[in-house]
């Protein structure tokens, strides 16, 4: 958990939007980033999330200032995933 940030995720059935809001200003850091799952993890430097489509999944991390995104993992065959601040646990089909 990051004390001065609120992460808002809205959507349904594999189509979600993620927005990061600062409680101290500026208020909107980034908004409506498309993600494929509501499963997320805060790290010391960003937010880890899953994006993509069946057969082309990407686990990425966007910085807390919203200015950079890096790819952590690419998967083609994903059954389940759990995201943690210091790791990723996943099961392939």
C-alpha positions in Angstrom: 0.0 0.0 0.0 1.2 3.5 -0.9 -0.1 6.1 1.7 -0.8 8.9 -0.7 -2.2 7.0 -3.7 -5.6 5.4 -4.4 -5.9 2.9 -7.2 -9.3 2.6 -8.9 -10.2 -0.3 -11.1 -13.5 -0.6 -12.9 -14.8 -3.0 -15.5 -16.1 -6.6 -15.9 -15.2 -9.9 -17.6 -11.6 -9.3 -18.6 -12.0 -5.6 -19.6 -10.9 -3.2 -16.9 -9.6 0.3 -16.6 -7.1 1.3 -13.9 -6.6 4.8 -12.7 -4.1 6.1 -10.1 -5.1 9.1 -8.0 -2.9 11.1 -5.6 -4.5 12.2 -2.3 -1.9 15.0 -2.1 -1.9 16.4 -5.7 -1.8 16.4 -8.6 -5.0 14.5 -8.3 -4.9 12.2 -11.4 -1.6 10.5 -12.0 -2.9 8.3 -14.8 -6.4 7.3 -15.9 -8.1 4.5 -17.8 -5.1 2.3 -18.4 -6.5 -0.9 -19.9 -5.9 -4.1 -17.8 -7.1 -7.6 -18.3 -7.6 -8.5 -14.6 -8.5 -6.8 -11.4 -5.5 -8.6 -9.8 -2.9 -6.0 -9.1 0.1 -5.4 -6.7 1.7 -2.3 -5.4 5.5 -2.2 -5.3 7.8 0.4 -3.9 8.1 1.9 -7.4 4.8 1.1 -9.2 1.8 -1.0 -9.9 2.0 -4.5 -11.3 -0.9 -5.7 -13.5 -1.9 -8.0 -16.4 -2.7 -6.7 -19.8 -3.3 -8.2 -23.2 -5.6 -10.8 -24.7 -5.9 -14.6 -24.6 -2.7 -16.0 -26.1 -0.8 -12.7 -25.7 -0.6 -11.8 -22.0 1.8 -9.3 -20.6 2.6 -8.6 -16.9 3.8 -5.1 -16.6 4.7 -2.5 -14.0 3.8 1.2 -14.4 5.7 3.7 -12.2 3.9 5.6 -9.4 4.3 8.8 -11.4 2.7 7.1 -14.4 5.6 8.2 -16.7 7.1 4.8 -17.4 6.0 1.2 -18.0 8.1 -1.9 -18.2 7.3 -5.4 -19.2 8.0 -8.0 -16.6 6.8 -11.2 -18.2 5.1 -12.3 -21.5 2.9 -15.4 -21.5 0.9 -17.1 -24.2 -0.9 -19.8 -22.2 -2.2 -18.6 -18.8 -4.6 -20.4 -16.5 -4.2 -18.4 -13.3 -1.9 -15.7 -11.8 -1.2 -14.1 -8.5 0.8 -10.8 -8.3 2.9 -9.8 -5.3 5.1 -6.8 -4.6 8.2 -9.0 -4.9 7.1 -11.8 -7.3 4.6 -13.4 -9.6 3.1 -16.8 -9.3 1.3 -18.2 -12.4 -0.1 -21.4 -13.8 0.0 -22.2 -17.5 -2.7 -24.4 -19.2 
